[in-house]
Amino acid sequence: MSQPDLPAPSPAMPVQQSERIQIVDILRGFALFGILFVAPIVQLSVLGYAATTDVKNVPVVVADADRSAASRELVTRFAGSPYFTIVGTVTSVNDAPANVVPGAQTVAEDTALIYVANPNNPTGTYLPAAAIESFLQRVPSRVVIVLDEAYNEYLRPELRTDSVAWVRRHPNLLVSRTFSKAFGLAGLRVGYGIAQPALTDLLNRVRQPFNVNSAAQAAAVAALADEDFLARSYALNLSGLQQLTQAFEALNLEYVPSYGNFVLVKVGPAARVYQELLKRGVIVRPVANYQLPEWLRVSIGLPGENRRFLDALPDALAAARS
């Protein structure tokens, strides 16, 4: 079943000077695009589109923001769902919409959603704005695109993009952000999506009532105005990234240059290294479920936390390889 095109943007849509001011104004009740606090935003965006188009089995294309492993987490989340069938993956948005399914030349007629994480998790890789913009222009307007920018605040300032401007031009685009990373509000489980009203209206029909409590919303609005904290989070992450990558180089460990708040590092027998680190009081993330059985995803912490991990790593590597 093909999906109807979403309505074109209104020419009377007001324009704000600052994305940050724009988001704060929306949260205070001045809805410009129709912004919605949802948790989790991605799952609800997908379910919303399926439920409101009476589609019981929607093919979903998963677009990975790099040329490594596909977005297995999203595939796992929706595998077996009564609403979705994973029809294929796009190994890079530069390849989309061509070759979405092996042998196919275009996005399938009944493709409902394409999901792009940039920077990507768990690789930490990044696609420049020109690649994303070209991709947006090539995807049919009937297909919803979710651009997950959870790690956007960790990007160098010159790499950050005005994705709100993309939302103005593309009524089928939803940009999702979170307060769980650089803003430091992970315990409140709050984030937001930016989209035009035709799309957020679909989300509002299926979202849970009172899905984000008032305390979390108040904290989120305050966090948006706390530029000093955000700047310190960015600087701390950058310093920690250098601390980890320099140590990996000294240990001759391969790693993926990261644009997020974590580093993907190749350690060989990752499951055993993970267990050895646990014995030494250090928790990292195995990523074998992403078809990366030799790699670990290491979050960037405070300098002392990073040092504890790095002090434990040589012994853990030796024990795992013995």
PASEBA-1860 file (N, C-alpha, C; in nm, 3 decimals):
! residues 322
1> MSQPDLPA> 0.085/-0.119/0.000/0.000/0.000/0.000/0.089/0.124/0.000 ~ 0.068/0.214/-0.092/0.147/0.337/-0.095/0.091/0.437/0.004 ~ 0.178/0.524/0.055/0.137/0.622/0.154/0.111/0.756/0.086 ~ 0.011/0.832/0.133/-0.015/0.963/0.075/0.095/1.061/0.110 ~ 0.118/1.156/0.021/0.216/1.261/0.049/0.168/1.343/0.168 ~ 0.262/1.384/0.252/0.228/1.474/0.360/0.205/1.614/0.304 ~ 0.124/1.695/0.371/0.098/1.829/0.321/0.225/1.913/0.311 ~ 0.225/2.004/0.217/0.339/2.095/0.201/0.342/2.193/0.317
9> PSPAMPVQ> 0.462/2.248/0.349/0.470/2.344/0.459/0.393/2.470/0.428 ~ 0.341/2.531/0.533/0.265/2.653/0.515/0.359/2.770/0.488 ~ 0.328/2.855/0.388/0.415/2.971/0.361/0.410/3.073/0.473 ~ 0.309/3.064/0.558/0.297/3.159/0.668/0.369/3.113/0.794 ~ 0.439/2.999/0.785/0.507/2.945/0.903/0.610/3.046/0.956 ~ 0.599/3.087/1.084/0.692/3.187/1.137/0.833/3.134/1.147 ~ 0.929/3.222/1.143/1.070/3.185/1.149/1.132/3.248/1.272 ~ 1.204/3.167/1.350/1.274/3.217/1.466/1.421/3.240/1.431
17> QSERIQIV> 1.486/3.326/1.507/1.627/3.355/1.483/1.719/3.248/1.540 ~ 1.675/3.177/1.641/1.760/3.081/1.708/1.686/2.951/1.730 ~ 1.752/2.839/1.696/1.690/2.709/1.721/1.661/2.692/1.869 ~ 1.753/2.735/1.955/1.735/2.716/2.099/1.615/2.798/2.148 ~ 1.604/2.922/2.106/1.490/3.005/2.145/1.362/2.943/2.091 ~ 1.367/2.894/1.969/1.251/2.835/1.905/1.199/2.717/1.987 ~ 1.288/2.630/2.030/1.246/2.513/2.106/1.187/2.555/2.239 ~ 1.251/2.649/2.308/1.199/2.695/2.437/1.059/2.754/2.419
25> DILRGFAL> 1.041/2.836/2.315/0.910/2.895/2.291/0.804/2.789/2.267 ~ 0.839/2.686/2.193/0.743/2.580/2.165/0.705/2.509/2.294 ~ 0.804/2.479/2.377/0.777/2.409/2.502/0.690/2.492/2.594 ~ 0.697/2.623/2.581/0.615/2.710/2.665/0.476/2.731/2.607 ~ 0.447/2.668/2.495/0.311/2.672/2.445/0.293/2.746/2.314 ~ 0.399/2.804/2.258/0.387/2.875/2.132/0.430/2.781/2.020 ~ 0.339/2.695/1.978/0.373/2.588/1.883/0.392/2.646/1.743 ~ 0.513/2.634/1.692/0.543/2.683/1.559/0.537/2.571/1.456
33> FGILFVAP> 0.600/2.459/1.486/0.594/2.344/1.397/0.500/2.237/1.451 ~ 0.482/2.237/1.580/0.418/2.127/1.647/0.526/2.036/1.702 ~ 0.582/2.074/1.815/0.691/1.995/1.875/0.632/1.911/1.986 ~ 0.680/1.790/2.001/0.617/1.696/2.093/0.723/1.631/2.181 ~ 0.703/1.639/2.313/0.788/1.564/2.403/0.741/1.420/2.404 ~ 0.826/1.329/2.370/0.788/1.189/2.370/0.903/1.106/2.423 ~ 0.871/0.993/2.481/0.974/0.903/2.531/0.924/0.759/2.516 ~ 0.979/0.681/2.428/1.087/0.716/2.336/1.034/0.773/2.205
41> IVQLSVLG> 1.096/0.876/2.156/1.048/0.947/2.039/1.046/0.860/1.914 ~ 1.152/0.781/1.892/1.161/0.706/1.767/1.054/0.599/1.759 ~ 1.036/0.525/1.866/0.936/0.419/1.862/0.797/0.476/1.837 ~ 0.764/0.586/1.905/0.632/0.643/1.886/0.614/0.701/1.747 ~ 0.720/0.757/1.692/0.707/0.813/1.558/0.674/0.705/1.457 ~ 0.738/0.590/1.472/0.712/0.481/1.379/0.572/0.425/1.400 ~ 0.536/0.398/1.524/0.404/0.343/1.552/0.295/0.440/1.512 ~ 0.320/0.569/1.530/0.220/0.668/1.494/0.189/0.666/1.346
49> YAATTDVK> 0.290/0.656/1.266/0.269/0.657/1.122/0.195/0.532/1.078 ~ 0.231/0.418/1.136/0.165/0.294/1.097/0.019/0.295/1.140 ~ -0.004/0.336/1.264/-0.140/0.326/1.317/-0.237/0.418/1.245 ~ -0.191/0.533/1.199/-0.282/0.629/1.140/-0.299/0.611/0.990 ~ -0.228/0.518/0.931/-0.247/0.491/0.789/-0.308/0.353/0.767 ~ -0.354/0.291/0.876/-0.421/0.161/0.868/-0.335/0.055/0.801 ~ -0.205/0.064/0.821/-0.114/-0.034/0.765/-0.078/-0.133/0.875 ~ -0.097/-0.260/0.851/-0.069/-0.361/0.951/0.071/-0.418/0.940
57> NVPVVVAD> 0.134/-0.399/0.828/0.267/-0.458/0.809/0.349/-0.364/0.722 ~ 0.416/-0.270/0.786/0.484/-0.163/0.713/0.631/-0.197/0.692 ~ 0.678/-0.206/0.568/0.822/-0.224/0.549/0.900/-0.103/0.600 ~ 1.004/-0.127/0.674/1.086/-0.021/0.731/1.227/-0.034/0.677 ~ 1.282/0.074/0.627/1.421/0.076/0.585/1.504/0.135/0.698 ~ 1.610/0.068/0.737/1.698/0.116/0.843/1.822/0.174/0.778 ~ 1.844/0.302/0.795/1.959/0.367/0.735/2.066/0.391/0.840 ~ 2.180/0.330/0.824/2.291/0.347/0.917/2.372/0.468/0.873
65> ADRSAASR> 2.425/0.542/0.968/2.499/0.664/0.935/2.647/0.638/0.911 ~ 2.681/0.521/0.865/2.819/0.492/0.830/2.821/0.366/0.746 ~ 2.940/0.318/0.711/2.951/0.200/0.626/2.991/0.075/0.704 ~ 2.966/0.076/0.834/2.999/-0.042/0.912/2.874/-0.124/0.937 ~ 2.851/-0.167/1.063/2.737/-0.252/1.093/2.606/-0.176/1.076 ~ 2.501/-0.249/1.039/2.368/-0.189/1.027/2.311/-0.160/1.165 ~ 2.202/-0.084/1.169/2.143/-0.047/1.296/2.066/-0.164/1.354 ~ 2.139/-0.258/1.412/2.078/-0.382/1.460/1.980/-0.359/1.575
73> ELVTRFAG> 2.005/-0.255/1.653/1.916/-0.230/1.767/1.775/-0.202/1.718 ~ 1.763/-0.118/1.614/1.631/-0.087/1.562/1.568/-0.209/1.498 ~ 1.649/-0.287/1.426/1.599/-0.409/1.365/1.545/-0.502/1.472 ~ 1.621/-0.519/1.580/1.579/-0.607/1.688/1.452/-0.556/1.754 ~ 1.441/-0.427/1.770/1.327/-0.368/1.839/1.196/-0.399/1.767 ~ 1.199/-0.395/1.634/1.075/-0.410/1.560/1.059/-0.546/1.494 ~ 1.159/-0.632/1.505/1.145/-0.766/1.448/1.033/-0.839/1.521 ~ 0.943/-0.898/1.447/0.831/-0.970/1.506/0.714/-0.880/1.543
81> SPYFTIVG> 0.726/-0.750/1.523/0.615/-0.660/1.553/0.502/-0.682/1.454 ~ 0.377/-0.668/1.498/0.265/-0.683/1.405/0.257/-0.569/1.305 ~ 0.333/-0.461/1.328/0.324/-0.345/1.241/0.434/-0.337/1.136 ~ 0.549/-0.401/1.161/0.665/-0.372/1.079/0.737/-0.496/1.030 ~ 0.792/-0.484/0.912/0.881/-0.583/0.856/1.008/-0.512/0.814 ~ 1.123/-0.560/0.858/1.250/-0.502/0.816/1.281/-0.556/0.677 ~ 1.282/-0.468/0.578/1.302/-0.514/0.441/1.446/-0.498/0.394 ~ 1.528/-0.427/0.469/1.666/-0.410/0.426/1.731/-0.297/0.501
89> TVTSVNDA> 1.858/-0.277/0.475/1.930/-0.168/0.538/2.003/-0.088/0.434 ~ 2.029/0.037/0.467/2.109/0.124/0.384/2.241/0.142/0.456 ~ 2.351/0.101/0.395/2.478/0.106/0.467/2.532/0.247/0.479 ~ 2.484/0.339/0.399/2.521/0.479/0.410/2.412/0.560/0.345 ~ 2.382/0.678/0.400/2.279/0.759/0.336/2.324/0.804/0.198 ~ 2.453/0.798/0.171/2.499/0.830/0.036/2.450/0.727/-0.065 ~ 2.415/0.607/-0.018/2.366/0.502/-0.106/2.215/0.506/-0.121 ~ 2.146/0.584/-0.040/2.000/0.584/-0.043/1.950/0.691/-0.139
97> PANVVPGA> 1.835/0.668/-0.207/1.747/0.554/-0.189/1.782/0.433/-0.274 ~ 1.889/0.437/-0.352/1.924/0.322/-0.434/1.976/0.207/-0.349 ~ 1.952/0.085/-0.395/2.007/-0.036/-0.333/1.965/-0.052/-0.188 ~ 1.841/-0.014/-0.158/1.790/-0.032/-0.022/1.774/-0.179/0.008 ~ 1.714/-0.252/-0.083/1.702/-0.396/-0.073/1.792/-0.454/-0.180 ~ 1.867/-0.560/-0.151/1.954/-0.616/-0.254/1.880/-0.638/-0.385 ~ 1.929/-0.578/-0.491/1.868/-0.592/-0.622/1.769/-0.482/-0.653 ~ 1.722/-0.407/-0.550/1.627/-0.300/-0.576/1.700/-0.173/-0.617
105> QTVAEDTA> 1.633/-0.089/-0.693/1.696/0.034/-0.741/1.642/0.158/-0.670 ~ 1.527/0.147/-0.607/1.468/0.262/-0.539/1.405/0.217/-0.409 ~ 1.364/0.314/-0.326/1.286/0.284/-0.207/1.158/0.214/-0.251 ~ 1.122/0.108/-0.182/1.001/0.035/-0.218/0.878/0.125/-0.208 ~ 0.777/0.095/-0.288/0.658/0.180/-0.293/0.589/0.187/-0.158 ~ 0.595/0.078/-0.080/0.527/0.079/0.049/0.623/0.101/0.166 ~ 0.743/0.148/0.140/0.833/0.186/0.249/0.772/0.304/0.324 ~ 0.766/0.293/0.455/0.700/0.395/0.536/0.798/0.486/0.609
113> LIYVANPN> 0.916/0.434/0.644/1.005/0.511/0.729/1.150/0.477/0.702 ~ 1.234/0.580/0.706/1.379/0.562/0.700/1.437/0.628/0.824 ~ 1.523/0.555/0.893/1.580/0.601/1.020/1.729/0.625/1.002 ~ 1.773/0.746/1.033/1.914/0.782/1.021/1.963/0.837/1.155 ~ 2.068/0.777/1.211/2.128/0.828/1.334/2.258/0.899/1.298 ~ 2.269/1.026/1.338/2.388/1.104/1.303/2.418/1.207/1.412 ~ 2.529/1.191/1.487/2.627/1.082/1.485/2.562/0.948/1.517 ~ 2.628/0.844/1.470/2.570/0.711/1.480/2.611/0.640/1.609
121> NPTGTYLP> 2.523/0.556/1.657/2.549/0.469/1.772/2.540/0.324/1.723 ~ 2.641/0.239/1.746/2.750/0.253/1.842/2.885/0.293/1.781 ~ 2.888/0.331/1.656/3.018/0.356/1.593/3.073/0.495/1.621 ~ 2.984/0.592/1.646/3.029/0.729/1.669/3.062/0.805/1.543 ~ 3.032/0.747/1.427/3.064/0.811/1.301/2.964/0.920/1.265 ~ 3.002/1.005/1.171/2.926/1.126/1.141/2.919/1.148/0.991 ~ 2.801/1.189/0.945/2.782/1.227/0.806/2.769/1.378/0.796 ~ 2.840/1.442/0.704/2.832/1.587/0.691/2.694/1.631/0.643
129> AAAIESFL> 2.666/1.758/0.665/2.534/1.813/0.632/2.500/1.795/0.485 ~ 2.598/1.811/0.397/2.570/1.801/0.254/2.517/1.663/0.217 ~ 2.569/1.559/0.281/2.523/1.423/0.253/2.380/1.404/0.301 ~ 2.349/1.454/0.420/2.214/1.442/0.473/2.116/1.520/0.386 ~ 2.154/1.641/0.349/2.063/1.724/0.269/2.035/1.662/0.133 ~ 2.136/1.608/0.072/2.116/1.540/-0.057/2.022/1.422/-0.042 ~ 2.039/1.349/0.068/1.953/1.235/0.096/1.807/1.279/0.113 ~ 1.785/1.386/0.189/1.650/1.435/0.213/1.581/1.473/0.082
137> QRVPSRVV> 1.656/1.529/-0.009/1.599/1.572/-0.136/1.562/1.455/-0.227 ~ 1.625/1.341/-0.205/1.605/1.227/-0.295/1.497/1.130/-0.248 ~ 1.464/1.134/-0.120/1.364/1.040/-0.068/1.224/1.093/-0.100 ~ 1.133/1.008/-0.148/0.996/1.053/-0.177/0.928/1.114/-0.055 ~ 0.845/1.215/-0.078/0.783/1.286/0.034/0.683/1.201/0.111 ~ 0.641/1.088/0.054/0.548/1.000/0.124/0.617/0.920/0.234 ~ 0.751/0.916/0.233/0.828/0.836/0.329/0.872/0.925/0.445 ~ 0.840/0.884/0.567/0.883/0.959/0.685/1.030/0.929/0.712
145> IVLDEAYN> 1.106/1.034/0.740/1.248/1.022/0.774/1.266/1.066/0.919 ~ 1.322/0.981/1.002/1.358/1.016/1.139/1.509/1.039/1.143 ~ 1.549/1.161/1.174/1.690/1.195/1.188/1.721/1.206/1.337 ~ 1.788/1.107/1.390/1.819/1.099/1.533/1.949/1.175/1.559 ~ 1.940/1.286/1.631/2.056/1.370/1.662/2.085/1.370/1.813 ~ 2.079/1.252/1.873/2.098/1.242/2.018/2.234/1.295/2.063 ~ 2.336/1.283/1.977/2.472/1.322/2.014/2.514/1.453/1.949 ~ 2.420/1.530/1.902/2.449/1.651/1.827/2.534/1.750/1.907
153> EYLRPELR> 2.506/1.762/2.036/2.576/1.863/2.118/2.723/1.831/2.138 ~ 2.766/1.710/2.106/2.907/1.674/2.117/2.986/1.707/1.991 ~ 2.917/1.746/1.885/2.986/1.782/1.762/3.061/1.914/1.778 ~ 3.172/1.926/1.708/3.240/2.056/1.704/3.145/2.160/1.646 ~ 3.148/2.282/1.694/3.051/2.383/1.650/3.041/2.396/1.498 ~ 3.152/2.385/1.428/3.149/2.402/1.283/3.079/2.286/1.212 ~ 3.058/2.175/1.283/2.991/2.059/1.223/2.842/2.054/1.254 ~ 2.797/2.138/1.345/2.655/2.136/1.382/2.571/2.202/1.272
161> TDSVAWVR> 2.455/2.144/1.248/2.371/2.185/1.136/2.237/2.238/1.186 ~ 2.182/2.334/1.115/2.050/2.385/1.148/1.945/2.290/1.092 ~ 1.922/2.181/1.165/1.826/2.082/1.117/1.683/2.133/1.123 ~ 1.657/2.237/1.202/1.524/2.298/1.203/1.492/2.355/1.064 ~ 1.593/2.409/0.997/1.571/2.459/0.861/1.532/2.346/0.767 ~ 1.589/2.227/0.788/1.549/2.112/0.707/1.403/2.076/0.733 ~ 1.361/2.086/0.860/1.221/2.056/0.893/1.128/2.152/0.820 ~ 1.166/2.278/0.810/1.084/2.375/0.738/1.063/2.334/0.592
169> RHPNLLVS> 1.167/2.276/0.533/1.162/2.243/0.390/1.108/2.104/0.362 ~ 1.109/2.016/0.462/1.071/1.876/0.439/0.962/1.834/0.537 ~ 0.837/1.835/0.496/0.727/1.799/0.587/0.727/1.654/0.629 ~ 0.808/1.570/0.565/0.816/1.429/0.604/0.932/1.400/0.698 ~ 0.998/1.505/0.748/1.116/1.487/0.834/1.080/1.511/0.980 ~ 1.127/1.421/1.067/1.120/1.440/1.212/1.261/1.432/1.268 ~ 1.305/1.537/1.336/1.436/1.539/1.401/1.416/1.511/1.549 ~ 1.487/1.412/1.601/1.473/1.378/1.743/1.601/1.414/1.817
177> RTFSKAFG> 1.583/1.467/1.935/1.693/1.504/2.024/1.663/1.449/2.164 ~ 1.762/1.451/2.251/1.745/1.399/2.386/1.815/1.488/2.486 ~ 1.767/1.484/2.609/1.834/1.551/2.720/1.917/1.452/2.802 ~ 1.927/1.329/2.756/1.995/1.224/2.832/2.145/1.224/2.813 ~ 2.198/1.299/2.719/2.341/1.296/2.690/2.409/1.421/2.745 ~ 2.437/1.519/2.660/2.516/1.635/2.701/2.445/1.720/2.807 ~ 2.312/1.716/2.810/2.239/1.797/2.908/2.236/1.733/3.046 ~ 2.272/1.604/3.056/2.287/1.540/3.185/2.157/1.504/3.256
185> LAGLRVGY> 2.048/1.485/3.183/1.919/1.456/3.246/1.870/1.315/3.214 ~ 1.961/1.219/3.207/1.923/1.083/3.167/1.818/1.023/3.259 ~ 1.825/1.053/3.388/1.731/0.995/3.483/1.588/1.042/3.465 ~ 1.569/1.153/3.394/1.433/1.206/3.375/1.366/1.152/3.249 ~ 1.440/1.084/3.164/1.386/1.021/3.044/1.304/1.120/2.961 ~ 1.370/1.225/2.917/1.298/1.329/2.842/1.376/1.363/2.716 ~ 1.303/1.386/2.609/1.360/1.427/2.482/1.254/1.498/2.402 ~ 1.286/1.536/2.279/1.187/1.607/2.198/1.206/1.575/2.051
193> GIAQPALT> 1.101/1.597/1.977/1.106/1.582/1.832/1.060/1.710/1.767 ~ 1.120/1.744/1.655/1.082/1.863/1.580/1.030/1.817/1.445 ~ 0.906/1.854/1.414/0.846/1.818/1.286/0.735/1.917/1.257 ~ 0.683/1.913/1.135/0.571/1.999/1.099/0.442/1.943/1.157 ~ 0.339/2.027/1.171/0.216/1.985/1.240/0.150/1.861/1.182 ~ 0.155/1.841/1.053/0.090/1.723/0.995/0.148/1.594/1.050 ~ 0.278/1.596/1.081/0.344/1.476/1.133/0.326/1.463/1.284 ~ 0.339/1.574/1.357/0.323/1.564/1.503/0.177/1.536/1.540
201> DLLNRVRQ> 0.085/1.574/1.454/-0.055/1.540/1.478/-0.074/1.389/1.481 ~ -0.005/1.318/1.392/-0.013/1.172/1.392/0.044/1.115/1.521 ~ 0.154/1.173/1.568/0.215/1.126/1.693/0.123/1.148/1.812 ~ 0.058/1.263/1.815/-0.029/1.294/1.928/-0.147/1.199/1.939 ~ -0.186/1.138/1.829/-0.301/1.048/1.832/-0.269/0.916/1.902 ~ -0.142/0.879/1.908/-0.108/0.748/1.963/-0.017/0.755/2.085 ~ 0.036/0.871/2.118/0.126/0.878/2.232/0.050/0.855/2.361 ~ 0.120/0.808/2.462/0.059/0.788/2.593/0.028/0.923/2.658
209> PFNVNSAA> -0.082/0.933/2.730/-0.110/1.060/2.800/-0.010/1.083/2.911 ~ 0.026/1.209/2.933/0.120/1.247/3.039/0.249/1.166/3.028 ~ 0.298/1.152/2.905/0.412/1.064/2.882/0.542/1.121/2.937 ~ 0.550/1.250/2.960/0.664/1.311/3.028/0.609/1.397/3.141 ~ 0.658/1.376/3.263/0.598/1.447/3.376/0.642/1.593/3.380 ~ 0.572/1.672/3.458/0.595/1.817/3.461/0.732/1.853/3.514 ~ 0.784/1.775/3.609/0.918/1.802/3.662/1.023/1.784/3.553 ~ 1.010/1.679/3.474/1.104/1.656/3.365/1.095/1.766/3.261
217> QAAAVAAL> 0.974/1.811/3.231/0.959/1.919/3.132/1.020/2.049/3.183 ~ 0.999/2.079/3.311/1.058/2.200/3.368/1.210/2.194/3.365 ~ 1.266/2.077/3.398/1.412/2.061/3.394/1.464/2.075/3.252 ~ 1.390/2.023/3.155/1.434/2.031/3.015/1.437/2.175/2.966 ~ 1.334/2.251/2.998/1.330/2.392/2.958/1.446/2.468/3.022 ~ 1.471/2.442/3.150/1.583/2.508/3.218/1.716/2.468/3.156 ~ 1.729/2.340/3.119/1.855/2.292/3.061/1.886/2.360/2.929 ~ 1.782/2.387/2.850/1.804/2.453/2.721/1.866/2.592/2.738
225> ADEDFLAR> 1.837/2.655/2.851/1.890/2.790/2.875/2.026/2.787/2.944 ~ 2.071/2.671/2.989/2.196/2.662/3.066/2.313/2.637/2.972 ~ 2.352/2.738/2.900/2.458/2.723/2.800/2.594/2.697/2.864 ~ 2.615/2.745/2.986/2.742/2.723/3.053/2.761/2.574/3.083 ~ 2.657/2.509/3.133/2.667/2.366/3.162/2.693/2.287/3.034 ~ 2.623/2.324/2.927/2.639/2.253/2.800/2.782/2.270/2.748 ~ 2.837/2.389/2.761/2.974/2.413/2.716/3.074/2.330/2.798 ~ 3.050/2.319/2.929/3.138/2.237/3.012/3.125/2.089/2.979
233> SYALNLSG> 3.004/2.045/2.948/2.985/1.905/2.907/3.061/1.876/2.779 ~ 3.053/1.968/2.684/3.123/1.951/2.557/3.274/1.945/2.579 ~ 3.328/2.038/2.658/3.472/2.042/2.682/3.520/1.918/2.756 ~ 3.442/1.874/2.855/3.479/1.755/2.931/3.481/1.632/2.841 ~ 3.383/1.622/2.754/3.377/1.508/2.663/3.494/1.509/2.565 ~ 3.528/1.626/2.514/3.638/1.636/2.420/3.770/1.596/2.486 ~ 3.789/1.641/2.609/3.911/1.605/2.681/3.916/1.455/2.708 ~ 3.803/1.398/2.747/3.798/1.254/2.774/3.819/1.172/2.648
241> LQQLTQAF> 3.767/1.220/2.536/3.788/1.151/2.408/3.937/1.144/2.375 ~ 4.006/1.253/2.395/4.150/1.254/2.369/4.224/1.163/2.466 ~ 4.180/1.161/2.592/4.241/1.075/2.692/4.230/0.927/2.652 ~ 4.113/0.885/2.606/4.093/0.746/2.568/4.167/0.711/2.440 ~ 4.153/0.795/2.338/4.211/0.759/2.209/4.363/0.759/2.214 ~ 4.422/0.848/2.291/4.568/0.846/2.304/4.615/0.718/2.372 ~ 4.538/0.674/2.471/4.574/0.548/2.539/4.556/0.429/2.445 ~ 4.451/0.428/2.364/4.430/0.319/2.269/4.546/0.312/2.169
249> EALNLEYV> 4.591/0.428/2.125/4.704/0.431/2.032/4.830/0.376/2.098 ~ 4.851/0.411/2.224/4.969/0.360/2.297/4.962/0.208/2.314 ~ 4.841/0.154/2.321/4.823/0.010/2.336/4.809/-0.061/2.202 ~ 4.822/0.015/2.092/4.807/-0.040/1.956/4.670/-0.104/1.935 ~ 4.569/-0.038/1.988/4.432/-0.085/1.970/4.363/-0.002/1.863 ~ 4.298/-0.069/1.770/4.223/0.000/1.666/4.096/0.058/1.725 ~ 4.060/0.179/1.684/3.936/0.240/1.730/3.875/0.321/1.616 ~ 3.746/0.349/1.628/3.676/0.430/1.528/3.675/0.575/1.576
257> PSYGNFVL> 3.727/0.669/1.500/3.718/0.810/1.541/3.573/0.848/1.571 ~ 3.552/0.903/1.689/3.415/0.923/1.737/3.376/1.070/1.740 ~ 3.247/1.093/1.709/3.187/1.225/1.719/3.083/1.229/1.832 ~ 3.081/1.125/1.916/2.985/1.117/2.025/3.051/1.121/2.160 ~ 2.986/1.061/2.259/3.042/1.057/2.394/3.086/0.916/2.431 ~ 3.137/0.846/2.334/3.184/0.708/2.352/3.283/0.679/2.240 ~ 3.358/0.569/2.257/3.453/0.526/2.155/3.435/0.377/2.132 ~ 3.433/0.337/2.007/3.427/0.196/1.970/3.570/0.147/1.948
265> VKVGPAAR> 3.613/0.051/2.029/3.751/0.007/2.026/3.757/-0.144/2.004 ~ 3.852/-0.188/1.922/3.866/-0.330/1.889/3.965/-0.393/1.986 ~ 3.916/-0.494/2.060/3.999/-0.557/2.164/4.020/-0.705/2.140 ~ 3.965/-0.760/2.032/3.980/-0.904/2.007/3.868/-0.983/2.070 ~ 3.898/-1.066/2.172/3.793/-1.146/2.238/3.709/-1.057/2.330 ~ 3.621/-0.977/2.271/3.553/-0.870/2.346/3.469/-0.923/2.461 ~ 3.403/-1.036/2.442/3.319/-1.089/2.551/3.404/-1.122/2.673 ~ 3.523/-1.177/2.651/3.610/-1.211/2.764/3.671/-1.085/2.825
273> VYQELLKR> 3.708/-0.989/2.740/3.761/-0.863/2.792/3.655/-0.793/2.877 ~ 3.534/-0.796/2.830/3.423/-0.736/2.906/3.412/-0.799/3.044 ~ 3.417/-0.931/3.051/3.407/-1.000/3.180/3.526/-0.968/3.270 ~ 3.645/-0.960/3.212/3.763/-0.927/3.291/3.756/-0.785/3.346 ~ 3.700/-0.694/3.267/3.682/-0.557/3.316/3.579/-0.554/3.429 ~ 3.473/-0.634/3.415/3.374/-0.641/3.522/3.437/-0.685/3.653 ~ 3.526/-0.783/3.646/3.593/-0.831/3.767/3.674/-0.720/3.833 ~ 3.716/-0.623/3.754/3.796/-0.512/3.805/3.712/-0.388/3.832
281> GVIVRPVA> 3.578/-0.404/3.832/3.488/-0.295/3.868/3.461/-0.194/3.759 ~ 3.483/-0.233/3.632/3.463/-0.142/3.520/3.358/-0.201/3.427 ~ 3.258/-0.121/3.392/3.152/-0.166/3.301/3.165/-0.094/3.168 ~ 3.173/-0.169/3.059/3.168/-0.116/2.924/3.055/-0.188/2.852 ~ 3.040/-0.163/2.723/2.927/-0.222/2.650/2.975/-0.313/2.538 ~ 2.945/-0.443/2.546/2.973/-0.531/2.431/2.876/-0.497/2.317 ~ 2.922/-0.514/2.194/2.837/-0.479/2.079/2.829/-0.595/1.980 ~ 2.837/-0.716/2.031/2.824/-0.832/1.943/2.688/-0.835/1.876
289> NYQLPEWL> 2.586/-0.778/1.942/2.453/-0.774/1.882/2.446/-0.684/1.760 ~ 2.548/-0.603/1.740/2.561/-0.522/1.619/2.652/-0.591/1.517 ~ 2.679/-0.718/1.538/2.772/-0.794/1.455/2.913/-0.737/1.464 ~ 2.951/-0.696/1.584/3.085/-0.645/1.612/3.142/-0.721/1.732 ~ 3.166/-0.852/1.717/3.204/-0.935/1.831/3.342/-0.906/1.888 ~ 3.426/-0.832/1.817/3.561/-0.803/1.865/3.575/-0.661/1.920 ~ 3.464/-0.593/1.931/3.468/-0.452/1.969/3.394/-0.428/2.100 ~ 3.434/-0.322/2.170/3.363/-0.274/2.288/3.332/-0.125/2.269
297> RVSIGLPG> 3.218/-0.085/2.320/3.180/0.057/2.318/3.207/0.112/2.458 ~ 3.295/0.210/2.466/3.340/0.264/2.594/3.289/0.407/2.608 ~ 3.206/0.431/2.707/3.155/0.566/2.732/3.266/0.654/2.788 ~ 3.263/0.780/2.752/3.359/0.878/2.803/3.305/0.932/2.935 ~ 3.384/0.921/3.039/3.341/0.965/3.172/3.425/1.082/3.222 ~ 3.425/1.098/3.353/3.511/1.197/3.416/3.656/1.151/3.405 ~ 3.753/1.241/3.417/3.893/1.201/3.403/3.932/1.084/3.492 ~ 3.887/1.083/3.617/3.920/0.973/3.706/3.856/0.841/3.664
305> ENRRFLDA> 3.735/0.848/3.612/3.668/0.728/3.563/3.738/0.673/3.440 ~ 3.777/0.763/3.350/3.853/0.719/3.233/3.984/0.653/3.274 ~ 4.050/0.713/3.371/4.178/0.659/3.417/4.161/0.521/3.480 ~ 4.054/0.503/3.557/4.031/0.371/3.617/4.013/0.265/3.508 ~ 3.938/0.297/3.404/3.921/0.205/3.293/4.054/0.175/3.225 ~ 4.132/0.278/3.198/4.259/0.260/3.128/4.361/0.184/3.213 ~ 4.354/0.203/3.344/4.444/0.128/3.432/4.408/-0.021/3.432 ~ 4.277/-0.050/3.421/4.231/-0.190/3.425/4.245/-0.260/3.290
313> LPDALAAA> 4.248/-0.182/3.182/4.241/-0.241/3.048/4.359/-0.333/3.014 ~ 4.485/-0.296/3.038/4.596/-0.386/3.000/4.587/-0.523/3.066 ~ 4.556/-0.526/3.196/4.544/-0.653/3.265/4.424/-0.734/3.212 ~ 4.314/-0.664/3.183/4.196/-0.734/3.131/4.226/-0.794/2.993 ~ 4.297/-0.720/2.911/4.334/-0.770/2.778/4.424/-0.894/2.791 ~ 4.520/-0.885/2.879/4.613/-0.997/2.897/4.539/-1.122/2.949 ~ 4.451/-1.102/3.045/4.378/-1.216/3.102/4.284/-1.278/2.998 ~ 4.220/-1.194/2.917/4.125/-1.245/2.817/4.195/-1.319/2.706
321> RS> 4.319/-1.283/2.678/4.392/-1.344/2.565/4.476/-1.464/2.609 ~ 4.484/-1.486/2.737/4.569/-1.596/2.786/4.500/-1.732/2.775
END
